[in-house]
């Protein structure tokens, strides 16, 4: 069963690497500020690669710090900055700035107030982060559906980013809720299979978006 789990993790890593390479290759068709998203996904990919190697060769090594600092702070922050860069309405940009400030405040207060914050995953902090990310995504989607971008939805890359992140992070939340009792509530193989499928769907959506995206000009 462990082999299957690691194989699934390897498939996701390969998908992530492929996505990053395509982001770089097609950057001119993906928007002027897509580099924020590319850096975020590159960082996330690097973390997954390191985590994968450590799980294989240093099984007792606690990888929580990598994800808590790298993913839960820097990757999420870069996502929010990317959304800030594509928002045009002054109202939406102000709201998103408040979201970014709230995100940073939530993270650092959690780091200060929660014992052993950097070594143990804290669901409450992560839930707030996902909520703020989803709120930022809502602003972007609202802008898209209230502009002429809706006429070229299938080739507008930010739309695909929004759908991909929603699939990954909203899909993962229920699994994290039951993760501490997964062995009691469901077979662990099923648990990791669902986690794999959620990530697979999210990155396949992103790859489809890259393939269909065209320059706004």
Buried (B, 14 or more C-beta within 10 A) or exposed (E): EEEEBBEBBBBBBEBBBBBBEBBEEBEEBBBEBBBBBBBBBBBBBBBBBEBBEBBEEEEEEEBBEBBBBBBBBBBBBBBBBBBBBBBEBEEBBEBBEEBBEBBEEBBEEBBEEEEEBEEEBBEEBBBBBBBBBBBBBBBBBEBBEEEEBEEEEEBBBBBBBBBBBBBBBBBBBEBBEEBEEBEEEBEEEEBBBBBBEBBBBBBBBBBBBBEBBEEBE
